[in-house]
Amino acid sequence: MPIRKSNAEWQGNLREGKGRMSLGSGSFVGAYSFGSRFQDSQGTNPEELIGAAHAGCFSMALSNELDKKGYTPKSVNTEASVELEKTEAGFTITTITLDTRAGVQGLENVTFQKIAEEAKTGCPVSRALAGVKIKLQAKLIH
């Protein structure tokens, strides 16, 4: 398996500094700052990128689990909400909520929920984030 790389550079102190993050593939380069991470300023932040990675991984994992069980998904769309909170240990990602909608014909909701939970557990990014509470809200769309 290939090793994936990303890069980040930070210049200056925490509150007034600025940085840039980029994906090794070159498909994304984004500015980040104290304001974009801890306030509502323009730019990206590490939590947003973790959310994108988790949403992408989970969508693929759910599609794969559905396919293995004989269901062909028309679409899987996932939004990941990443909560960063100040705890006794310092700033910590405490919860990620995966809100997914999947278009699958011929599937009962009870079965879909079980498959979605299996995908959440089996997703490599979910496993990498095992110390974070991961919530799943899965909706079946016919």
N, C-alpha and C positions, 0 to 999 in steps of 0.2 A: 504494500500500500504506500502511496506517496505521502511524504511529510508536507503538511501545509504550513505556510509561514505568513505572518503579518508583521507590520512594523509600526512603531509609534515613536515620535520624538517630542520631547517637552522642553521648552525654553523658559527660564525664569522661575520665580517662586510660585507657590501653589495658587494664591489668589489673583495675582496679576499676570501670571505666565500664560502661555498658549502652546498648543501643540497640533500635530497632524498625525492621523492614523491612516494606514493604507493596507489594503489586502495584497498579498503576494502576487495574485493574478493580475493586479493592476485595474481590476474592475471597480474599485472604490478607493477614493482618497477623500478624507474629511477632516476639517478643523475641529478642535475641541478645546474647551477652556473650563475654568472653575464655574463660570456662569452657565455653560451648556450642560455641565454635570450636576450641579447642585441648585441651579435656578432654572429659569426658562429662557436663557439666552440662545442665540443662533449657534448652530454647530451640533456635532454628535457627541457621544460619550460611550464609555466602555459598556455600560448597562444596555444601551440601545443595540449595540453590536452583539452582545450576548443574546439578547432577545431575538434578533434576526437569525442568529445561528440556531437557536433552539426552535424557533418557528419553522425554519427550513428543514431541520433534521426531523422534527416530529411529523411534519407533513409527509415526508418521504417514508418514514417508518410506518405511519398509519396506512399509506397507500400499499406498502409492501405486505403488511399484516392482512389487509383486506384481500389482496390478490392471492396470498397463500391459502386463504380460507374460501377461495372461489368467487369472490366478489370483485368486480372491476369498478373502481371509483371513477366517476366522471370528472370530479374535481375535489381537491382538499385545500382549504384555505385556513391558515392558522395565524392568529395574532398573539404574540407573547407580551405580557405586561410584567415588567421587572421592577420589583420594589426594593429600593435602597433606603435603609434606615440607619439612624445612629443608635448603636447599642453600646453596652458596657465595653465591648471589645473594640469599638470604633465603628466606622461606617461598614455596613454589611448588607449584602444582597440576602434578603430574608425569604422572599416568596416570588415565584414566577407562576403566573396564571396563563395557561394555554387555552385560548378560546378558539375552537376549531369548528368549521362547518364542512361537511363532506356530502357530496352528491353521489349517492349509491342507490341503484335500483335493486329491488327484490331483497331487501335486508330489513329485519325487524330491529327496532330501536334497542331492545335489551341486548341482542347479539352485538349490535354496533358499539354499545357502551363497553362491553367486555373487550372487544377488539381494540377500541381506543385506549383502554387502560393498559392492555398488553403492549401497545405501541409506545405509550408513555414510559413504561418500565424498561422497554428494550431499546429505546432511542439512545444512541451513544452520547449525545449532549446531555440528556437527562441523567445518564449514569455518571458523567463527568461532574455534574452539579448535584451529586447525591446529598451534600450537606445543606441544600436549599429545599424549602418546602415547595413542591410543585403541585399546583392545582390544575384540574382539567375540567373544562366546560365543553362538552362535545354535543353538537347538534347535527342530526341526520336530516338531510334535505333530499326529498324525492323528486 
